[in-house]
Amino acid sequence: RRGQFKFLAEAAGKLMSASDGPRIAAFESTGWDTHFRQVDRLGVQLHDLAEGLAAFRARLGPAWDRTAVAVVSEFGRTAAENGSRGTDHGVGGIAFVLGGAVRGGRIAGTWPGLSAAALYQNRDLAPANNYRSLFKTLLRGHTGLSEAAIEEAVFPGSRSLRPMRDILL
């Protein structure tokens, strides 16, 4: 529903701005499954996301300078429209990382591109980066969690996935 994400983001920002408040929060925004009329729906979704992230930043105040936010999706979308002017579930996606503790303003990781030759199975953005590499970076570099703890408790069996470089300041 309209405004729900902004409300959650403001509440999280208020809690996290307190000196004794939580250091990690997770919340979701629904309605991104755009199988039909994507052009009509995506603008509303992106507006709500931007409004919520701006509210989160405003509520954090000075704590924003020490903050890293990851915006991710559980699945990607196909690179081409389907017959109902939407996109279907795809394998490649995108993550946004923002905050005062983030070295931003660029694409990090590998960008395969959207040319016909670069598409996976002629329809999807090629899966080139693993979210666990990004999350390892944030958990280790931002929260100080040890590499051993991350690889044993958080992402077992992920030792071969190296953290991404130069994401955090």
C-alpha positions in Angstrom: 0.0 0.0 0.0 1.1 3.5 -0.7 3.2 5.0 2.1 3.7 1.8 3.9 7.4 1.5 3.1 8.0 5.1 4.0 6.3 4.5 7.4 8.5 1.4 8.0 11.7 3.2 6.9 10.9 6.2 9.2 10.3 3.9 12.2 13.6 2.1 11.5 15.5 5.3 11.2 14.1 6.6 14.5 15.1 3.4 16.3 18.5 3.2 14.7 19.3 6.9 15.4 19.3 6.3 19.1 22.7 5.8 20.6 21.5 2.5 22.2 19.3 1.5 19.3 19.7 -1.4 17.0 22.5 -1.5 14.4 20.9 -3.7 11.8 17.4 -3.5 10.4 15.6 -5.5 7.6 12.3 -4.6 6.0 10.6 -5.3 2.7 8.6 -3.6 0.0 6.1 -5.7 -1.9 4.5 -5.3 -5.3 7.6 -5.7 -7.5 6.4 -8.7 -9.4 5.6 -6.9 -12.6 4.4 -9.6 -15.0 2.0 -7.1 -16.5 1.8 -3.3 -17.2 5.3 -2.8 -15.9 5.7 0.7 -17.2 2.5 1.8 -15.3 3.5 0.1 -12.1 7.3 0.4 -11.9 7.3 4.2 -11.5 5.0 4.0 -8.5 7.2 1.3 -6.9 10.4 3.3 -7.5 8.8 6.5 -6.2 7.8 4.7 -3.0 11.2 3.2 -2.6 12.9 6.5 -3.1 10.5 8.3 -0.7 11.1 5.6 2.0 14.9 5.7 1.7 14.8 9.5 1.9 12.7 9.3 5.0 15.1 6.7 6.5 18.0 9.0 5.9 16.3 12.0 7.3 15.3 10.1 10.5 18.8 8.8 11.0 20.2 12.3 11.0 24.0 12.2 11.8 24.0 8.4 12.0 23.5 8.4 8.2 27.3 9.0 7.9 28.0 5.6 9.5 25.3 3.8 7.6 25.2 1.2 4.8 21.9 0.2 3.2 21.5 -2.7 0.7 18.5 -2.7 -1.5 18.1 -6.2 -3.1 15.5 -8.3 -4.8 15.0 -12.0 -4.4 14.9 -12.5 -8.1 15.8 -10.6 -11.3 13.5 -9.7 -14.2 13.8 -10.7 -17.9 15.5 -8.1 -20.1 12.6 -8.0 -22.6 8.9 -7.3 -22.2 6.5 -10.2 -22.3 3.1 -10.1 -24.2 1.3 -8.3 -21.3 3.8 -5.4 -21.2 5.6 -6.7 -18.2 8.7 -8.8 -17.4 8.9 -12.3 -16.1 11.2 -13.7 -13.4 14.8 -13.7 -14.4 18.1 -14.9 -13.0 20.2 -11.7 -13.0 19.2 -8.7 -10.9 20.7 -5.6 -9.3 21.5 -4.4 -5.8 21.8 -0.8 -4.7 24.1 0.1 -1.8 23.8 3.5 -0.3 24.7 5.4 2.8 27.3 7.7 4.3 29.6 4.7 4.9 29.5 3.7 1.2 31.9 4.5 -1.6 29.2 5.2 -4.1 28.6 6.8 -7.5 29.6 3.8 -9.6 28.8 0.2 -10.6 30.7 -2.3 -8.5 31.3 -5.9 -9.5 30.9 -7.2 -13.0 28.4 -5.6 -15.4 27.7 -8.0 -18.3 25.6 -5.6 -20.3 22.3 -6.0 -22.1 23.5 -6.7 -25.6 22.0 -9.8 -27.3 25.3 -11.5 -27.0 25.5 -10.8 -23.2 22.1 -12.0 -22.3 21.8 -15.3 -20.4 19.7 -17.8 -22.4 18.7 -15.0 -24.8 16.4 -13.4 -22.3 18.0 -12.6 -18.9 20.6 -10.3 -17.5 23.5 -12.7 -17.0 24.1 -13.6 -13.3 27.6 -12.1 -12.8 27.8 -11.3 -9.1 26.6 -13.3 -6.1 24.7 -11.3 -3.4 26.6 -13.3 -0.8 29.8 -11.5 -1.8 28.1 -8.2 -1.3 26.6 -9.2 2.1 30.0 -10.6 3.2 31.5 -7.2 2.5 28.9 -5.4 4.5 29.0 -7.9 7.4 32.7 -7.9 7.7 33.6 -4.3 6.8 30.6 -2.6 8.3 29.7 -4.7 11.4 33.1 -6.2 12.0 31.8 -9.8 12.0 34.8 -12.1 11.4 35.2 -13.9 8.1 35.1 -17.3 9.9 31.7 -16.4 11.5 30.3 -15.3 8.2 31.5 -18.4 6.4 30.5 -20.8 9.1 27.3 -19.4 10.5 25.8 -16.9 8.0 26.7 -18.3 4.6 28.0 -21.9 5.1 29.8 -23.3 2.1 30.6 -19.8 0.7 34.4 -19.8 1.3 35.1 -19.5 -2.5 33.0 -16.3 -2.7 35.2 -13.4 -1.9 33.9 -10.2 -0.5 33.5 -7.3 -3.0 36.2 -4.7 -3.0 35.9 -0.9 -2.4 32.2 -0.9 -1.4 32.7 0.8 1.9 34.7 3.9 2.9 
